[in-house]
Amino acid sequence: MDEMARVPGGDGTYGMFRRARAADPLVAGLVVMGNPLLCGWLFLMIIGTGLSDGQDADAAQRLAGQVYLGWLAGGLLLFAVLRLPRAAISHLVSLLLPPALFTAVLLSRS
């Protein structure tokens, strides 16, 4: 049994990581498509609460921040555990780039 544990794919553990690593380009592509949708949804959530009173807006902004940071940290942790470097970098870039570009556009117009 010890010999099987040392062989990659012998006990199924290394095989799982090998299959996950083979799917890394596909996962990275899905991440690049899905994360901007999440950013847009959170942005609309914050914009939509600007029409209501202050308490609702503050609660929605806090919730959007928690969802955003939780999604960022959770994705990075998941992709690190599964050893998916392309997906982790894609996740980081696709979550940080849209808010940075939006902030740059707003600052350039003022």
C-alpha positions in Angstrom: 0.0 0.0 0.0 2.9 2.4 0.7 4.1 1.9 -2.9 0.7 2.9 -4.3 0.6 6.1 -2.2 4.0 7.2 -3.6 3.0 6.6 -7.3 1.4 9.6 -8.8 -2.2 8.6 -9.5 -1.9 5.5 -7.4 -4.3 6.6 -4.8 -6.3 9.0 -6.9 -5.0 12.2 -5.2 -2.3 13.0 -7.7 -4.6 12.1 -10.5 -7.1 14.7 -9.3 -4.5 17.4 -9.4 -3.4 16.3 -12.8 -6.9 16.5 -14.2 -7.4 19.9 -12.5 -4.2 21.2 -14.0 -5.2 19.9 -17.5 -8.5 21.9 -17.1 -6.6 25.1 -16.1 -7.0 26.9 -19.5 -10.7 26.2 -19.6 -11.2 27.3 -16.0 -9.2 30.5 -16.7 -11.5 31.3 -19.6 -14.6 30.7 -17.6 -13.2 32.9 -14.8 -12.4 35.7 -17.2 -16.0 35.6 -18.5 -17.7 35.2 -15.1 -15.8 37.7 -12.9 -16.7 40.9 -14.8 -20.4 39.8 -14.6 -20.0 39.6 -10.9 -18.3 43.0 -10.8 -21.1 44.5 -12.9 -23.8 43.0 -10.7 -22.2 44.4 -7.6 -21.8 47.8 -9.2 -25.5 47.9 -10.2 -26.3 46.8 -6.6 -24.4 49.8 -5.3 -25.8 52.2 -7.9 -29.4 51.0 -7.3 -29.2 51.7 -3.6 -28.2 55.3 -4.3 -31.9 56.0 -5.0 -33.0 54.9 -1.5 -32.3 56.2 2.0 -28.9 56.1 3.7 -29.3 53.0 5.8 -30.2 50.8 2.8 -27.3 52.2 0.8 -24.8 51.7 3.6 -26.0 48.1 4.1 -25.9 47.3 0.4 -22.4 48.8 0.0 -21.1 46.7 3.0 -22.7 43.6 1.5 -21.2 44.3 -1.9 -17.8 44.8 -0.4 -18.1 41.6 1.6 -19.2 39.6 -1.5 -16.4 41.1 -3.6 -13.6 40.4 -1.1 -15.0 37.0 -0.2 -15.2 36.1 -3.9 -11.6 37.4 -4.5 -10.1 35.6 -1.5 -12.2 32.4 -2.0 -11.2 32.1 -5.6 -7.6 32.7 -5.0 -7.6 30.1 -2.2 -9.5 27.5 -4.3 -7.2 28.0 -7.3 -4.1 27.8 -5.1 -5.3 24.6 -3.5 -6.1 23.0 -6.9 -2.8 24.3 -8.3 -4.3 26.3 -11.1 -1.9 29.2 -11.7 -3.6 30.5 -14.9 -7.0 30.5 -13.3 -5.6 32.3 -10.2 -3.9 35.0 -12.3 -7.0 35.4 -14.5 -9.2 35.6 -11.4 -7.0 38.3 -9.8 -6.7 40.4 -13.0 -10.4 40.1 -14.0 -11.6 41.2 -10.5 -9.1 44.0 -10.0 -9.0 45.4 -13.6 -12.7 46.5 -14.0 -12.9 48.6 -10.8 -9.4 50.1 -11.6 -10.5 51.1 -15.1 -13.7 52.5 -13.9 -11.9 54.6 -11.3 -9.4 55.8 -13.9 -12.2 56.9 -16.2 -14.0 58.8 -13.4 -10.7 60.5 -12.3 -9.9 61.5 -15.8 -13.2 63.3 -16.3 -13.0 65.4 -13.1 
